[in-house]
């Protein structure tokens, strides 16, 4: 009963009841809890414990005391795995109670209408994210604690939708009205970065030792961590799609001025899937969607109206260099996406959407190439790939860039996160023995993709815009050495063998490359006219 002495507002007996209540009730589903409440007298339910004893739990009292109790537990100096598991049980139960509240007037009055309890719930989530963002992964090797940590972040974030609102504009309104919203932003992005590190540790552990025993647990565990990463990142993405939140985020010095978001992007874009998992379509697709979502977050920031995100990034040499590294990763991603041999879009047809990774990367390439801080850098790093595209055979060029019916296209999806299932998977698989028998947990993916013709149009349009941006020279903004830099780089690239840049495509031999380079842009212009018509 270690937690009893940590409860500041309850007696030892009350704290003991809370611990017992959390331990016994967290595993009950929404339907089971609803049945217990419906059959109860005065909101007091009877529960048979694991030890066989019958206890009575006042659900009204439990709902009112649980947020403060969990906060007190979190403040305990003894932050070991058992404490985090208990907290995860408590968060799971809290979310179930919030789901039940609209159907039970007393619970609704306590959990959804009480301003004081709302403040306690926000404090709980904020403080939990601060603690999780500060946890150092080097303090423990990959194992069950990594799974608990990842689940805590996802469940903690989505608890906000449980007791505030599932409507993102309403959730943003409440968050922005909180005096500690900047702390929340820092902690949320920091904790998601820690979850990404947990996934990296798992991939590293399995790639080093892929024994038979590990092989049996590898895909369910990695798939689970991928889903936790995606769900947590998706939460930040959906917040960032709200203009008010985006405008507040852009003013956060740690995340934007000092590169906090870029560090998260760097960590995600450097995420490499070991060969053991390349044949797993669900893992490959999840990794692709994770990368697509961080690019979407960067796009949202670039769309902020009050402050230019790229100007903010370029205000210091450290963040500027970090942004250039991220830009280089995006260009490398595009180079791989343009080559046939590196395409993983075939996984889409197997029921695992890959996300709009290529399209989002092209949107960012358009934005970076149109910014004076990055134009020459993009020109230097990406002109070879663009020249290789110009040099494709006539048929390949037409099918890839001048057709509304692409042989492959990306499909996006929104992950439908379930707090009860996410927490339950970790709590049920607490040992290596359980992990050997663990079933793969899969959340539903709700399709969210543009029509094929629209996708092809956007892709070609972005390609043309990047070329136009790189060719542009504004004397009052650009430096003199940038004049004709793109054309000079194209000419330089034409002297090289570019076939290795786009593996899987055929390049015509014998025809003068310079002549081809002059002719191919006409196809782009024609394709745009076709789409416009």
KOLPA-412123 format. One record per residue (C-alpha): residue number from 0; residue in three letters; chain; x, y, z. Coordinates in nm, 2 decimals. Example, Ala and Ser with C-alpha at 12.3 -4.5 7.8 and 13.67 -1.06 7.14 Angstrom:
# KOLPA-412123
   i  aa ch      x      y      z
   0 ALA  A   1.23  -0.45   0.78
   1 SER  A   1.37  -0.11   0.71
//
This chain:
# KOLPA-412123
   i  aa ch      x      y      z
   0 UNK  A   0.00   0.00   0.00
   1 UNK  A   0.28   0.23  -0.09
   2 UNK  A   0.04   0.48  -0.25
   3 UNK  A  -0.17   0.54   0.06
   4 UNK  A   0.09   0.77   0.23
   5 UNK  A   0.12   0.98  -0.09
   6 UNK  A  -0.25   1.08  -0.09
   7 UNK  A  -0.27   1.43   0.06
   8 UNK  A  -0.64   1.47   0.09
   9 UNK  A  -0.76   1.12   0.20
  10 UNK  A  -0.71   0.90   0.50
  11 UNK  A  -0.51   0.58   0.47
  12 UNK  A  -0.84   0.38   0.46
  13 UNK  A  -0.97   0.60   0.18
  14 UNK  A  -0.65   0.57  -0.02
  15 UNK  A  -0.65   0.19   0.03
  16 UNK  A  -1.00   0.19  -0.12
  17 UNK  A  -0.88   0.39  -0.42
  18 UNK  A  -0.60   0.16  -0.49
  19 UNK  A  -0.83  -0.14  -0.46
  20 UNK  A  -1.08   0.02  -0.68
  21 UNK  A  -0.83   0.11  -0.95
  22 UNK  A  -0.68  -0.24  -0.93
  23 UNK  A  -1.01  -0.42  -0.96
  24 UNK  A  -1.21  -0.20  -1.19
  25 UNK  A  -0.96  -0.09  -1.46
  26 UNK  A  -1.00  -0.41  -1.65
  27 UNK  A  -1.37  -0.39  -1.68
  28 UNK  A  -1.50  -0.28  -2.02
  29 UNK  A  -1.73   0.01  -2.08
  30 UNK  A  -2.02  -0.23  -2.11
  31 UNK  A  -1.93  -0.41  -1.79
  32 UNK  A  -1.89  -0.09  -1.59
  33 UNK  A  -2.22   0.04  -1.73
  34 UNK  A  -2.39  -0.28  -1.62
  35 UNK  A  -2.25  -0.25  -1.27
  36 UNK  A  -2.36   0.11  -1.24
  37 UNK  A  -2.71   0.03  -1.37
  38 UNK  A  -2.75  -0.25  -1.12
  39 UNK  A  -2.61  -0.06  -0.82
  40 UNK  A  -2.77   0.12  -0.54
  41 UNK  A  -2.67   0.48  -0.48
  42 UNK  A  -2.38   0.43  -0.72
  43 UNK  A  -2.21   0.18  -0.49
  44 UNK  A  -2.10  -0.13  -0.68
  45 UNK  A  -1.99  -0.46  -0.54
  46 UNK  A  -1.68  -0.61  -0.68
  47 UNK  A  -1.51  -0.95  -0.62
  48 UNK  A  -1.14  -0.90  -0.59
  49 UNK  A  -0.87  -1.13  -0.73
  50 UNK  A  -0.82  -1.27  -0.38
  51 UNK  A  -1.19  -1.37  -0.36
  52 UNK  A  -1.31  -1.10  -0.12
  53 UNK  A  -1.61  -0.88  -0.19
  54 UNK  A  -1.56  -0.51  -0.17
  55 UNK  A  -1.80  -0.21  -0.21
  56 UNK  A  -1.69   0.09  -0.42
  57 UNK  A  -1.86   0.42  -0.41
  58 UNK  A  -1.83   0.52  -0.78
  59 UNK  A  -1.94   0.88  -0.72
  60 UNK  A  -1.66   0.92  -0.46
  61 UNK  A  -1.41   0.73  -0.68
  62 UNK  A  -1.47   0.97  -0.98
  63 UNK  A  -1.42   1.27  -0.76
  64 UNK  A  -1.10   1.15  -0.59
  65 UNK  A  -0.93   0.96  -0.87
  66 UNK  A  -0.76   1.25  -1.05
  67 UNK  A  -0.60   1.39  -0.74
  68 UNK  A  -0.50   1.05  -0.62
  69 UNK  A  -0.32   0.97  -0.94
  70 UNK  A  -0.14   1.30  -0.93
  71 UNK  A  -0.03   1.22  -0.58
  72 UNK  A   0.10   0.88  -0.69
  73 UNK  A   0.28   1.05  -0.98
  74 UNK  A   0.45   1.29  -0.74
  75 UNK  A   0.60   0.99  -0.55
  76 UNK  A   0.98   0.97  -0.56
  77 UNK  A   0.96   0.60  -0.62
  78 UNK  A   0.89   0.61  -1.00
  79 UNK  A   0.95   0.25  -1.09
  80 UNK  A   0.77   0.03  -1.34
  81 UNK  A   0.51  -0.08  -1.09
  82 UNK  A   0.41   0.28  -1.02
  83 UNK  A   0.38   0.35  -1.39
  84 UNK  A   0.17   0.04  -1.44
  85 UNK  A  -0.06   0.15  -1.16
  86 UNK  A  -0.09   0.49  -1.32
  87 UNK  A  -0.17   0.33  -1.65
  88 UNK  A  -0.45   0.14  -1.48
  89 UNK  A  -0.58   0.46  -1.33
  90 UNK  A  -0.57   0.64  -1.66
  91 UNK  A  -0.75   0.35  -1.82
  92 UNK  A  -1.02   0.36  -1.55
  93 UNK  A  -1.06   0.74  -1.57
  94 UNK  A  -1.11   0.72  -1.95
  95 UNK  A  -1.38   0.45  -1.91
  96 UNK  A  -1.56   0.67  -1.65
  97 UNK  A  -1.54   0.97  -1.88
  98 UNK  A  -1.70   0.76  -2.16
  99 UNK  A  -1.97   0.65  -1.92
 100 UNK  A  -2.04   1.00  -1.79
 101 UNK  A  -2.29   1.11  -2.06
 102 UNK  A  -2.51   0.81  -1.97
 103 UNK  A  -2.50   0.87  -1.59
 104 UNK  A  -2.61   1.21  -1.46
 105 UNK  A  -2.40   1.19  -1.14
 106 UNK  A  -2.08   1.10  -1.32
 107 UNK  A  -2.14   1.36  -1.58
 108 UNK  A  -2.19   1.63  -1.31
 109 UNK  A  -1.86   1.53  -1.15
 110 UNK  A  -1.63   1.45  -1.45
 111 UNK  A  -1.76   1.68  -1.72
 112 UNK  A  -1.93   1.97  -1.54
 113 UNK  A  -1.72   2.03  -1.23
 114 UNK  A  -1.47   2.31  -1.30
 115 UNK  A  -1.25   2.22  -1.01
 116 UNK  A  -1.22   1.86  -1.12
 117 UNK  A  -1.15   1.97  -1.48
 118 UNK  A  -0.86   2.17  -1.34
 119 UNK  A  -0.73   1.86  -1.15
 120 UNK  A  -0.76   1.64  -1.46
 121 UNK  A  -0.57   1.90  -1.67
 122 UNK  A  -0.30   1.92  -1.40
 123 UNK  A  -0.28   1.54  -1.40
 124 UNK  A  -0.22   1.51  -1.77
 125 UNK  A   0.02   1.81  -1.79
 126 UNK  A   0.23   1.68  -1.50
 127 UNK  A   0.23   1.33  -1.64
 128 UNK  A   0.36   1.45  -1.98
 129 UNK  A   0.62   1.66  -1.80
 130 UNK  A   0.74   1.35  -1.62
 131 UNK  A   0.73   1.13  -1.92
 132 UNK  A   0.91   1.38  -2.14
 133 UNK  A   1.19   1.40  -1.88
 134 UNK  A   1.24   1.02  -1.86
 135 UNK  A   1.57   0.92  -2.00
 136 UNK  A   1.56   0.60  -2.21
 137 UNK  A   1.92   0.52  -2.12
 138 UNK  A   1.80   0.46  -1.76
 139 UNK  A   1.65   0.13  -1.88
 140 UNK  A   1.71  -0.11  -2.17
 141 UNK  A   1.44  -0.20  -2.41
 142 UNK  A   1.18  -0.41  -2.23
 143 UNK  A   0.83  -0.39  -2.08
 144 UNK  A   0.91  -0.04  -1.94
 145 UNK  A   0.94   0.09  -2.29
 146 UNK  A   0.59  -0.04  -2.37
 147 UNK  A   0.44   0.11  -2.05
 148 UNK  A   0.61   0.44  -2.12
 149 UNK  A   0.47   0.45  -2.48
 150 UNK  A   0.12   0.36  -2.36
 151 UNK  A   0.13   0.62  -2.09
 152 UNK  A   0.20   0.90  -2.34
 153 UNK  A  -0.08   0.79  -2.59
 154 UNK  A  -0.34   0.72  -2.32
 155 UNK  A  -0.25   1.05  -2.13
 156 UNK  A  -0.30   1.26  -2.45
 157 UNK  A  -0.62   1.09  -2.55
 158 UNK  A  -0.76   1.12  -2.20
 159 UNK  A  -0.80   1.49  -2.28
 160 UNK  A  -1.05   1.40  -2.55
 161 UNK  A  -1.24   1.20  -2.29
 162 UNK  A  -1.30   1.46  -2.03
 163 UNK  A  -1.29   1.78  -2.24
 164 UNK  A  -1.42   1.71  -2.59
 165 UNK  A  -1.36   1.49  -2.89
 166 UNK  A  -1.41   1.80  -3.11
 167 UNK  A  -1.06   1.94  -3.17
 168 UNK  A  -1.17   2.30  -3.18
 169 UNK  A  -1.33   2.27  -2.84
 170 UNK  A  -1.03   2.09  -2.70
 171 UNK  A  -0.80   2.36  -2.83
 172 UNK  A  -1.01   2.63  -2.68
 173 UNK  A  -0.97   2.48  -2.33
 174 UNK  A  -0.60   2.41  -2.37
 175 UNK  A  -0.52   2.76  -2.49
 176 UNK  A  -0.71   2.91  -2.20
 177 UNK  A  -0.49   2.73  -1.95
 178 UNK  A  -0.20   2.94  -1.81
 179 UNK  A   0.04   2.65  -1.85
 180 UNK  A  -0.03   2.58  -2.22
 181 UNK  A   0.33   2.64  -2.32
 182 UNK  A   0.44   2.38  -2.06
 183 UNK  A   0.18   2.14  -2.21
 184 UNK  A   0.32   2.20  -2.56
 185 UNK  A   0.68   2.14  -2.46
 186 UNK  A   0.59   1.83  -2.26
 187 UNK  A   0.37   1.68  -2.53
 188 UNK  A   0.62   1.71  -2.81
 189 UNK  A   0.90   1.60  -2.57
 190 UNK  A   0.71   1.29  -2.46
 191 UNK  A   0.62   1.19  -2.82
 192 UNK  A   0.99   1.22  -2.90
 193 UNK  A   1.06   0.97  -2.61
 194 UNK  A   0.80   0.73  -2.76
 195 UNK  A   0.99   0.75  -3.09
 196 UNK  A   1.31   0.66  -2.90
 197 UNK  A   1.13   0.36  -2.75
 198 UNK  A   1.05   0.24  -3.09
 199 UNK  A   1.41   0.29  -3.21
 200 UNK  A   1.53   0.09  -2.91
 201 UNK  A   1.30  -0.19  -2.99
 202 UNK  A   1.41  -0.20  -3.35
 203 UNK  A   1.77  -0.19  -3.25
 204 UNK  A   1.73  -0.47  -2.99
 205 UNK  A   1.55  -0.70  -3.24
 206 UNK  A   1.80  -0.63  -3.52
 207 UNK  A   2.10  -0.72  -3.30
 208 UNK  A   1.95  -1.03  -3.15
 209 UNK  A   1.68  -1.19  -3.37
 210 UNK  A   1.67  -1.53  -3.19
 211 UNK  A   1.38  -1.76  -3.22
 212 UNK  A   1.23  -1.64  -2.89
 213 UNK  A   1.26  -1.27  -2.99
 214 UNK  A   1.13  -1.35  -3.33
 215 UNK  A   0.81  -1.47  -3.18
 216 UNK  A   0.75  -1.14  -3.00
 217 UNK  A   0.91  -0.90  -3.25
 218 UNK  A   0.62  -0.81  -3.48
 219 UNK  A   0.35  -0.77  -3.22
 220 UNK  A   0.58  -0.55  -3.00
 221 UNK  A   0.71  -0.34  -3.28
 222 UNK  A   0.36  -0.31  -3.43
 223 UNK  A   0.23  -0.20  -3.09
 224 UNK  A   0.50   0.07  -3.05
 225 UNK  A   0.45   0.19  -3.41
 226 UNK  A   0.08   0.24  -3.33
 227 UNK  A   0.16   0.43  -3.01
 228 UNK  A   0.40   0.65  -3.20
 229 UNK  A   0.14   0.71  -3.47
 230 UNK  A  -0.15   0.78  -3.23
 231 UNK  A   0.05   1.03  -3.02
 232 UNK  A   0.19   1.21  -3.32
 233 UNK  A  -0.16   1.21  -3.48
 234 UNK  A  -0.29   1.39  -3.16
 235 UNK  A  -0.03   1.67  -3.21
 236 UNK  A  -0.11   1.68  -3.58
 237 UNK  A  -0.48   1.72  -3.52
 238 UNK  A  -0.41   2.00  -3.27
 239 UNK  A  -0.19   2.17  -3.52
 240 UNK  A  -0.46   2.17  -3.78
 241 UNK  A  -0.65   2.41  -3.57
 242 UNK  A  -0.55   2.77  -3.65
 243 UNK  A  -0.56   2.90  -3.30
 244 UNK  A  -0.33   2.62  -3.17
 245 UNK  A  -0.10   2.66  -3.46
 246 UNK  A  -0.06   3.03  -3.41
 247 UNK  A   0.02   2.97  -3.04
 248 UNK  A   0.26   2.69  -3.12
 249 UNK  A   0.46   2.91  -3.36
 250 UNK  A   0.53   3.15  -3.08
 251 UNK  A   0.67   2.88  -2.86
 252 UNK  A   1.05   2.95  -2.84
 253 UNK  A   1.16   2.61  -2.73
 254 UNK  A   0.96   2.42  -3.00
 255 UNK  A   0.99   2.66  -3.30
 256 UNK  A   1.27   2.91  -3.22
 257 UNK  A   1.51   2.66  -3.07
 258 UNK  A   1.41   2.37  -3.30
 259 UNK  A   1.21   2.14  -3.07
 260 UNK  A   0.98   2.04  -3.35
 261 UNK  A   1.27   1.99  -3.58
 262 UNK  A   1.44   1.76  -3.34
 263 UNK  A   1.13   1.55  -3.33
 264 UNK  A   1.12   1.55  -3.71
 265 UNK  A   1.48   1.46  -3.73
 266 UNK  A   1.43   1.16  -3.50
 267 UNK  A   1.14   1.04  -3.70
 268 UNK  A   1.29   1.09  -4.05
 269 UNK  A   1.60   0.90  -3.93
 270 UNK  A   1.38   0.60  -3.83
 271 UNK  A   1.51   0.30  -4.02
 272 UNK  A   1.33  -0.03  -4.04
 273 UNK  A   1.57  -0.33  -4.01
 274 UNK  A   1.56  -0.60  -4.28
 275 UNK  A   1.37  -0.84  -4.05
 276 UNK  A   1.06  -0.62  -4.07
 277 UNK  A   1.07  -0.51  -4.43
 278 UNK  A   0.84  -0.80  -4.52
 279 UNK  A   0.59  -0.69  -4.26
 280 UNK  A   0.34  -0.47  -4.44
 281 UNK  A   0.18  -0.34  -4.12
 282 UNK  A   0.51  -0.22  -3.97
 283 UNK  A   0.63  -0.07  -4.30
 284 UNK  A   0.30   0.11  -4.35
 285 UNK  A   0.29   0.24  -3.99
 286 UNK  A   0.65   0.37  -4.02
 287 UNK  A   0.55   0.55  -4.35
 288 UNK  A   0.24   0.70  -4.19
 289 UNK  A   0.44   0.82  -3.89
 290 UNK  A   0.68   1.01  -4.13
 291 UNK  A   0.39   1.15  -4.32
 292 UNK  A   0.23   1.28  -4.01
 293 UNK  A   0.55   1.47  -3.89
 294 UNK  A   0.57   1.62  -4.23
 295 UNK  A   0.21   1.73  -4.20
 296 UNK  A   0.29   1.90  -3.87
 297 UNK  A   0.58   2.09  -4.03
 298 UNK  A   0.34   2.19  -4.31
 299 UNK  A   0.09   2.32  -4.06
 300 UNK  A   0.36   2.53  -3.90
 301 UNK  A   0.46   2.67  -4.24
 302 UNK  A   0.10   2.78  -4.29
 303 UNK  A   0.10   3.00  -3.97
 304 UNK  A   0.00   3.35  -4.05
 305 UNK  A   0.13   3.56  -3.76
 306 UNK  A   0.50   3.45  -3.79
 307 UNK  A   0.70   3.29  -4.07
 308 UNK  A   0.81   2.95  -3.93
 309 UNK  A   1.11   2.93  -4.16
 310 UNK  A   1.22   3.28  -4.07
 311 UNK  A   1.19   3.18  -3.71
 312 UNK  A   1.40   2.87  -3.77
 313 UNK  A   1.66   3.07  -3.97
 314 UNK  A   1.70   3.32  -3.68
 315 UNK  A   1.98   3.11  -3.52
 316 UNK  A   2.25   2.91  -3.69
 317 UNK  A   2.18   2.60  -3.48
 318 UNK  A   1.81   2.58  -3.58
 319 UNK  A   1.89   2.67  -3.94
 320 UNK  A   2.14   2.39  -3.96
 321 UNK  A   1.89   2.15  -3.81
 322 UNK  A   1.63   2.27  -4.06
 323 UNK  A   1.87   2.20  -4.34
 324 UNK  A   1.93   1.85  -4.21
 325 UNK  A   1.56   1.79  -4.20
 326 UNK  A   1.52   1.93  -4.55
 327 UNK  A   1.80   1.70  -4.67
 328 UNK  A   1.62   1.40  -4.52
 329 UNK  A   1.30   1.51  -4.70
 330 UNK  A   1.48   1.53  -5.03
 331 UNK  A   1.64   1.19  -4.97
 332 UNK  A   1.29   1.06  -4.90
 333 UNK  A   1.17   1.20  -5.23
 334 UNK  A   1.46   1.06  -5.42
 335 UNK  A   1.38   0.71  -5.29
 336 UNK  A   1.01   0.76  -5.35
 337 UNK  A   1.07   0.85  -5.71
 338 UNK  A   1.26   0.53  -5.78
 339 UNK  A   1.06   0.22  -5.86
 340 UNK  A   1.28  -0.02  -5.67
 341 UNK  A   1.22   0.17  -5.34
 342 UNK  A   0.85   0.20  -5.37
 343 UNK  A   0.65   0.04  -5.08
 344 UNK  A   0.31   0.16  -5.21
 345 UNK  A   0.22  -0.20  -5.30
 346 UNK  A   0.14  -0.24  -4.93
 347 UNK  A  -0.16  -0.02  -4.97
 348 UNK  A  -0.34  -0.28  -5.18
 349 UNK  A  -0.29  -0.52  -4.89
 350 UNK  A  -0.50  -0.30  -4.66
 351 UNK  A  -0.23  -0.09  -4.50
 352 UNK  A  -0.23   0.27  -4.62
 353 UNK  A   0.11   0.43  -4.63
 354 UNK  A   0.00   0.79  -4.57
 355 UNK  A   0.07   1.09  -4.79
 356 UNK  A   0.44   1.07  -4.74
 357 UNK  A   0.55   1.16  -5.09
 358 UNK  A   0.29   1.43  -5.14
 359 UNK  A   0.37   1.60  -4.80
 360 UNK  A   0.74   1.58  -4.88
 361 UNK  A   0.68   1.75  -5.22
 362 UNK  A   0.47   2.02  -5.05
 363 UNK  A   0.76   2.09  -4.81
 364 UNK  A   1.01   2.09  -5.10
 365 UNK  A   0.79   2.35  -5.26
 366 UNK  A   0.79   2.56  -4.95
 367 UNK  A   1.17   2.53  -4.88
 368 UNK  A   1.26   2.60  -5.24
 369 UNK  A   1.05   2.91  -5.23
 370 UNK  A   1.22   3.05  -4.92
 371 UNK  A   1.53   3.26  -4.96
 372 UNK  A   1.69   3.10  -4.66
 373 UNK  A   1.69   2.75  -4.82
 374 UNK  A   1.66   2.80  -5.20
 375 UNK  A   2.03   2.77  -5.28
 376 UNK  A   2.06   2.47  -5.05
 377 UNK  A   1.77   2.29  -5.22
 378 UNK  A   1.92   2.37  -5.56
 379 UNK  A   2.25   2.22  -5.46
 380 UNK  A   2.11   1.91  -5.31
 381 UNK  A   1.81   1.83  -5.54
 382 UNK  A   1.90   1.94  -5.89
 383 UNK  A   2.05   1.60  -5.98
 384 UNK  A   1.73   1.42  -5.90
 385 UNK  A   1.52   1.67  -6.10
 386 UNK  A   1.76   1.64  -6.39
 387 UNK  A   1.73   1.26  -6.37
 388 UNK  A   1.35   1.30  -6.40
 389 UNK  A   1.40   1.51  -6.71
 390 UNK  A   1.62   1.24  -6.85
 391 UNK  A   1.37   0.96  -6.82
 392 UNK  A   1.25   0.78  -7.12
 393 UNK  A   0.95   0.94  -7.29
 394 UNK  A   0.71   0.66  -7.18
 395 UNK  A   0.82   0.67  -6.81
 396 UNK  A   0.81   1.05  -6.80
 397 UNK  A   0.46   1.05  -6.94
 398 UNK  A   0.32   0.78  -6.71
 399 UNK  A   0.48   0.93  -6.40
 400 UNK  A   0.42   1.30  -6.44
 401 UNK  A   0.17   1.36  -6.72
 402 UNK  A  -0.11   1.12  -6.64
 403 UNK  A  -0.41   1.14  -6.41
 404 UNK  A  -0.39   0.76  -6.38
 405 UNK  A  -0.08   0.69  -6.19
 406 UNK  A   0.03   0.32  -6.16
 407 UNK  A   0.06   0.37  -5.79
 408 UNK  A  -0.07   0.64  -5.55
 409 UNK  A  -0.06   0.70  -5.18
 410 UNK  A  -0.35   0.64  -4.95
 411 UNK  A  -0.39   0.82  -4.62
 412 UNK  A  -0.57   0.70  -4.30
 413 UNK  A  -0.66   0.83  -3.96
 414 UNK  A  -0.58   0.58  -3.67
 415 UNK  A  -0.88   0.53  -3.44
 416 UNK  A  -0.71   0.50  -3.11
 417 UNK  A  -0.87   0.31  -2.82
 418 UNK  A  -0.73   0.39  -2.48
 419 UNK  A  -0.88   0.08  -2.31
 420 UNK  A  -0.73  -0.16  -2.56
 421 UNK  A  -0.39   0.02  -2.58
 422 UNK  A  -0.35   0.01  -2.20
 423 UNK  A  -0.49  -0.34  -2.17
 424 UNK  A  -0.24  -0.48  -2.42
 425 UNK  A   0.05  -0.36  -2.21
 426 UNK  A  -0.10  -0.46  -1.88
 427 UNK  A  -0.19  -0.81  -2.00
 428 UNK  A   0.16  -0.87  -2.14
 429 UNK  A   0.37  -0.77  -1.84
 430 UNK  A   0.63  -1.05  -1.88
 431 UNK  A   0.84  -1.21  -2.15
 432 UNK  A   0.62  -1.52  -2.11
 433 UNK  A   0.31  -1.32  -2.19
 434 UNK  A   0.48  -1.15  -2.48
 435 UNK  A   0.55  -1.48  -2.64
 436 UNK  A   0.17  -1.54  -2.65
 437 UNK  A   0.08  -1.18  -2.73
 438 UNK  A  -0.16  -1.12  -3.01
 439 UNK  A  -0.11  -0.84  -3.25
 440 UNK  A  -0.31  -0.53  -3.15
 441 UNK  A  -0.45  -0.34  -3.45
 442 UNK  A  -0.65  -0.02  -3.43
 443 UNK  A  -0.89   0.06  -3.71
 444 UNK  A  -0.76   0.28  -3.99
 445 UNK  A  -1.02   0.53  -4.13
 446 UNK  A  -0.94   0.60  -4.50
 447 UNK  A  -0.88   0.96  -4.58
 448 UNK  A  -0.74   1.00  -4.93
 449 UNK  A  -0.78   1.25  -5.21
 450 UNK  A  -0.93   1.12  -5.54
 451 UNK  A  -0.68   0.97  -5.78
 452 UNK  A  -0.70   1.26  -6.04
 453 UNK  A  -0.66   1.52  -5.76
 454 UNK  A  -0.36   1.34  -5.62
 455 UNK  A  -0.19   1.32  -5.96
 456 UNK  A  -0.27   1.68  -6.03
 457 UNK  A  -0.12   1.80  -5.70
 458 UNK  A   0.19   1.59  -5.75
 459 UNK  A   0.26   1.73  -6.09
 460 UNK  A   0.18   2.08  -5.99
 461 UNK  A   0.42   2.06  -5.70
 462 UNK  A   0.69   1.93  -5.92
 463 UNK  A   0.65   2.22  -6.16
 464 UNK  A   0.64   2.47  -5.87
 465 UNK  A   0.97   2.34  -5.73
 466 UNK  A   1.14   2.38  -6.07
 467 UNK  A   0.99   2.74  -6.10
 468 UNK  A   1.11   2.82  -5.74
 469 UNK  A   1.46   2.71  -5.81
 470 UNK  A   1.47   2.89  -6.14
 471 UNK  A   1.35   3.21  -5.98
 472 UNK  A   1.59   3.50  -5.91
 473 UNK  A   1.48   3.82  -5.74
 474 UNK  A   1.76   4.07  -5.73
 475 UNK  A   1.63   4.25  -5.42
 476 UNK  A   1.62   3.92  -5.22
 477 UNK  A   1.86   3.67  -5.37
 478 UNK  A   2.23   3.68  -5.36
 479 UNK  A   2.42   3.73  -5.69
 480 UNK  A   2.58   3.38  -5.68
 481 UNK  A   2.23   3.24  -5.69
 482 UNK  A   2.17   3.38  -6.04
 483 UNK  A   2.13   3.10  -6.29
 484 UNK  A   2.25   2.85  -6.02
 485 UNK  A   1.97   2.60  -6.10
 486 UNK  A   2.05   2.60  -6.47
 487 UNK  A   2.42   2.57  -6.40
 488 UNK  A   2.36   2.27  -6.17
 489 UNK  A   2.13   2.11  -6.44
 490 UNK  A   2.41   2.15  -6.69
 491 UNK  A   2.66   2.00  -6.45
 492 UNK  A   2.43   1.71  -6.37
 493 UNK  A   2.38   1.63  -6.74
 494 UNK  A   2.75   1.54  -6.76
 495 UNK  A   2.69   1.26  -6.50
 496 UNK  A   2.54   0.91  -6.50
 497 UNK  A   2.21   0.97  -6.33
 498 UNK  A   2.06   0.62  -6.37
 499 UNK  A   2.14   0.52  -6.01
 500 UNK  A   1.93   0.81  -5.88
 501 UNK  A   1.60   0.66  -6.00
 502 UNK  A   1.65   0.28  -5.99
 503 UNK  A   1.40   0.08  -6.19
 504 UNK  A   1.35   0.33  -6.46
 505 UNK  A   1.50   0.32  -6.81
 506 UNK  A   1.70   0.60  -6.95
 507 UNK  A   1.74   0.65  -7.33
 508 UNK  A   2.08   0.62  -7.47
 509 UNK  A   2.23   0.80  -7.76
 510 UNK  A   2.00   1.11  -7.75
 511 UNK  A   2.17   1.43  -7.64
 512 UNK  A   2.08   1.49  -7.28
 513 UNK  A   2.09   1.86  -7.32
 514 UNK  A   1.83   1.85  -7.60
 515 UNK  A   1.61   1.62  -7.38
 516 UNK  A   1.64   1.86  -7.09
 517 UNK  A   1.50   2.14  -7.31
 518 UNK  A   1.22   1.93  -7.44
 519 UNK  A   1.09   1.76  -7.13
 520 UNK  A   0.96   2.07  -6.95
 521 UNK  A   0.71   2.11  -7.23
 522 UNK  A   0.56   1.79  -7.12
 523 UNK  A   0.51   1.94  -6.77
 524 UNK  A   0.35   2.25  -6.91
 525 UNK  A   0.12   2.03  -7.13
 526 UNK  A   0.03   1.81  -6.84
 527 UNK  A  -0.07   2.11  -6.63
 528 UNK  A  -0.29   2.24  -6.91
 529 UNK  A  -0.45   1.89  -6.94
 530 UNK  A  -0.52   1.89  -6.57
 531 UNK  A  -0.65   2.25  -6.57
 532 UNK  A  -0.89   2.17  -6.85
//
